[in-house]
Amino acid sequence: MRPRIDWMTRSDDRTLEFLADKEIVASASVIAVNIDYNPNYISRRCRRLAEAGLIQRIDSSNYRLTDVGERYLSGEIDPDKLEVDDEES
């Protein structure tokens, strides 16, 4: 089981899992449609995941999973190493 990270939401896990499963670069809108969430919400969450190093912003709208994101999904990451500013929780 992977570690629990306090600031993350269910949509964050679903976003990471989608990017890992599909092994693609995708926009927040594409991710949102595929995981059944609001695109604006997923866009905000993608920025937060990128800030934590779990995904990488490729250009103005596209993201991909990072090695850190892969390690998080496999349960190899210490949750304390993924702290981000709490202003958007």
N, C-alpha and C positions, 0 to 999 in steps of 0.2 A: 504494500500500500504506500502511496506517495505521501510526503509530508503535508501537513495542513498549514497553509499560509493565510494569516488572518485577513489581509486586505483583499484577497481574491474572491471573486464571485463564481457562481455556477457557470455563468456565460464565459468566464475566463478559461476555465477548464475545457469547456466545449470548443472554444476557439482554438486552443492549443491542440486538442485532440483532432479537430478538423484539419488543421495545417499538417499535423503529423501523418494522419491517415492518407490524405490526398497527396502529400509531398509536393505541394504547389506553392507558388507565390499568388496571393489573392488580396483583393481589396476588402475593406471592412464591409462593404455592401454585399459582396459575394459571400463572405463568411456569414453575415447576418441571415441572408436568404437560406443558406444551407443548414444553419443551426436554429432557425426559427426565432430570431430576435430582431428588435428594431435596429435598423442600420445606424442611426445616430448614436444609439447607446453602444453598439459594438465599436463604432469609430472611437468613442471616448475610452472604452476599455482597451482597445488596441494601443492607443497612445500610452496608457498606463503599463501594459505588458511590455511595450518597447522600452519604456523608462526602466523597468526592472531587468531588461536584458533577455527576456524570454522569447520575444520575437524581434525581428529587425525590420525597420521601415526601409523599403527598397527605393521608393520614389514618393511622390506626393500622396499616393493612395494605396500602395501595395505593401504587403508584409509577408515575411516568411519566418518559419520557426528557426531559432538559433540552436547551437549546441547546448546552451544552458537550458533552453526550453525542452529539448529532448531529454536532458538529464533530469529535469523536474518531473517530466511525465513518467520516467522510469523509477522515480523515487530516490534518486542519488543526490538530491540537493538539500542542503541545510536551509530551512525556511528563513532563518535569521540573515542569510546572505542575500535575500531578495527583498529587502526592505525598500520601500519607496515613500515619498512624501505623502502624508495622510490627508492632504487637502481635498482629494477626489473620492475618497472611499465610498 
